[in-house]
Each structure stands twice: as C-alpha cells, then as structure tokens.
Amino acid sequence: QVQLVESGGGLVQAGGSLRLSCAASGRTFSGYTVGWFRQAPGKEREFVAIITWTAGITYYADSAKGRFTISRDNAKNTVYLQMNSLKPDDSAVYYCAVDSSGTYYQTTAARYDYWGQGTQVTASS
C-alpha cells in the first residue's frame, strides 16, 4: 500500500511558476511509474507528465512540453512537477498517482492504482 500526499499548489498570475511535490509513504516508488494528472471543473481527468522511478524516463502531454518538468528525489522518495509559464488553462486540481506495474508511457488514468488527494492550481489572467 502506498500513500501519496501532494503539496505546492496555489494561486499565481499567468506566466508564473509553481512546483508541486508528491511524497510517498508506506513504501518507496522503486519499480513504479509515477504520473501527474489534472482535472478542471466539468472536464475529464487528463494526463500531464509521467516518470518511471527506476529508469527516470519521462514523458509529457503536448500541453506540458517545454513548460513543465517532472523529476524525482530518491532520497526523499518524492516526485516533483515544476510548472513554468502557467496559463489560465492550466488551472485544475493536480493529482499524483502510481502505476505499480511500472509500465512505461502509461498515460491512462484508469491504469493507476494509487492516488493522492489532489492540490489546486489556479493561474489567473
């Protein structure tokens, strides 16, 4: 069993930056794929970025490429999402999630086994 806790959300002006954190307890991320997803009101949950813990392979949604960076800290058992040049369209609740199968490039939310509680990100225009 893995417990995930996100933090770092908030309100910023368009063009600003935020860094989200996803800390795991219960076990390490080793062997897992960790993803960031987001969900805006009235919309489906969508993939943002993923990282495979062991190999460090990353993959991004087109909307995130060039602006967001996913990374990991092995010692802290934490995954980060650095978000730069935020736009109002980025406003959503952001969730981190774990795919315990460790599948590369897993972008389907339904394949993820564990989810955090989410953190709100709002970029105002």
C-alpha positions, 0 to 999 in steps of 0.5 A: 500500500502506498500513500501519496500526499501532494503539496505546492499548489496555489494561486499565481498570475499567468506566466508564473511558476509553481512546483508541486511535490508528491511524497510517498509513504508506506513504501518507496516508488522503486519499480513504479511509474509515477504520473501527474494528472489534472482535472478542471471543473466539468472536464475529464481527468487528463494526463500531464507528465509521467516518470518511471522511478527506476529508469527516470524516463519521462514523458509529457502531454503536448500541453506540458512540453517545454513548460513543465518538468517532472523529476524525482528525489530518491532520497526523499522518495518524492516526485516533483512537477515544476510548472513554468509559464502557467496559463489560465488553462492550466488551472485544475486540481493536480493529482499524483498517482502510481502505476505499480506495474511500472509500465512505461508511457502509461498515460491512462488514468484508469491504469493507476492504482494509487492516488493522492488527494489532489492540490489546486492550481489556479493561474489567473489572467 
